[in-house]
């Protein structure tokens, strides 16, 4: 009778067994009977910027590891959050070769030439590994945000966003604050019946395609069979998305205090709006995984900087270095504002949204065409990592070791990611 369940009393008849409510007189105590408050879900925010940073004034000194390091000018706007973020130095994607295509492989760590006969190959990104498990209960498994006019102009390289699916194929996203707002919060004007009919039509088309493809598969050579299998995987991904849409038919999108953005916003204001939108998305549990491929060129313009973003990344002394340092300060200021909001938002159990969110801020490029020591700043309590540190790891440590550490720390079941060789123990 030590088990509380065994002390329950039941009313029984020949055809039913009905449990009585939990009664203290029968041995239950309020604290034992009450259901434990649901633990808030883990969240991820991945923020990438092109063209790197000003290495002389962004990175903390290598000879000041630990918590007692001097905050650099590039990170100074984050001073009020110093105890709540860690800068990791020494990370790199060993297969990265293109100085201005950083975000393409930033979250994947893939070797673009690993497939014989192909000039481009990618693999699943860390955000999608997280979304596969964290996104089961949300309307959107993940949200991909993009800014600026073009990825090339902002130092990002090929891809529709930062996200790549399990086949290594690019995942599209929202390119303006208006698109993102409507995707997350706009009411669906069509009736549930019409939505069901449209999804049923899509399923019918997919069924026909799969039947035709299955017939075609007979007699194909090995290479063509592999290509067709990849095609099947793509169709299965579409089927998953349709299934997800079917689950949410008739469920209204959440209300938000955020007003609909105005058209034509760019630069610093655009980044601020995107941060506001991603905060609202996490706060309403519309999604638990967000990526944002940030603009650089329009940011410079909004700061009244006339230097081209590409030229800025190859800074010397004078105007180009000034531009680079102003860019660093502006990005840190915007990030500080986002962390403020995450800290101010309360969860149902009394914790802060910040305590359950992992924020990643960085680039695959240090500066110019230098691909080692990728700028990496980690914040938030979602992955249980050690914060408030200037962490210096051995040169050439895989960037994917950081992603693996964060994923595992958030409870994601994964053994390795990209070119990872293990977790970063110093982060735990």
Secondary structure, 3 states (H helix, E strand, C coil): CCCHHHHCCEEECCCCEEECCCCHHHCCCHHHHCCCCCCCCCEEEEEECCCCCCHHHHCCCCCCCECCCCCCHHHHHHHHHHHHEEEEEEEECCCCCCCCCHHHHHCCCCCCCCCCCCCCCCCCCHHHHHHHHHHHHCCCCCEEEECCCCCCCCCCCCCCCCCECCCCCECCCECCHHHHHHHHHCCCCCCHHHHHHHHHHHHHHHHHHHHHHHHHHCCCCHHHHHHHHHHHHHHHHHHHHHHHHHHCCCCCCCCCCCCCCCCCCCHHHHHHHHHHHHHHHHHCCCCCEEEEECCCHHHHHHCCCCCCHHHHHCCCCCHHHHHHHHHHHHHHHHHHHHHHHHHHCECCCCCEHHHHEEEEEECCCCECCECCCCCEEEECCCCCCCCCCEEEEEEEEEHHHHHHHHHHHCCCCCCCCCCCCCCCHHHC
